[in-house]
Amino acid sequence: MKKFHLIALAALLGTSLAQAAKPVESREVQALRAECAAQHAVSFDTARDDNEYRFVYARGQLRGEHTEGKALKCTEAQYVAYLDNADPARVMSAYPTAAGRPKAQKTK
């Protein structure tokens, strides 16, 4: 019986640690990401067939599968560039410390 309790406790701790490791985005961050996605909207000239999948890339980074009526998320590089040009007050309310804000990747 003790062995069962230890296994259950370990499973419970494992799931809680996994949830704690995943950062929760605030409403301000979600709003900024949505505006970035709207600014980098994807459109195609031809209609999509029922059996066709469209994957969208931006400079080698996968943005996701394009579906009608659904915005694709920005890549990290697009989001960092958007934050650099966004209203500083909104960016500071979303990221009060600079530690959580995404940084631009240095190119070689």
Stockholm file with secondary structure:
# STOCKHOLM 1.0

chainA/1-108         MKKFHLIALAALLGTSLAQAAKPVESREVQALRAECAAQHAVSFDTARDDNEYRFVYARGQLRGEHTEGKALKCTEAQYVAYLDNADPARVMSAYPTAAGRPKAQKTK
#=GR chainA/1-108 SS CHHHHHHHHHHHHHHHHHHHHSCCCCHHHHHHHHHHHHHTCCCCSSCCCTTCCCEEEETTEEEEECCTTCCCCCCHHHHHHHHHHSCHHHHHHHCSSTTSSCCCCCCC
#=GC SS_cons         CHHHHHHHHHHHHHHHHHHHHSCCCCHHHHHHHHHHHHHTCCCCSSCCCTTCCCEEEETTEEEEECCTTCCCCCCHHHHHHHHHHSCHHHHHHHCSSTTSSCCCCCCC
//
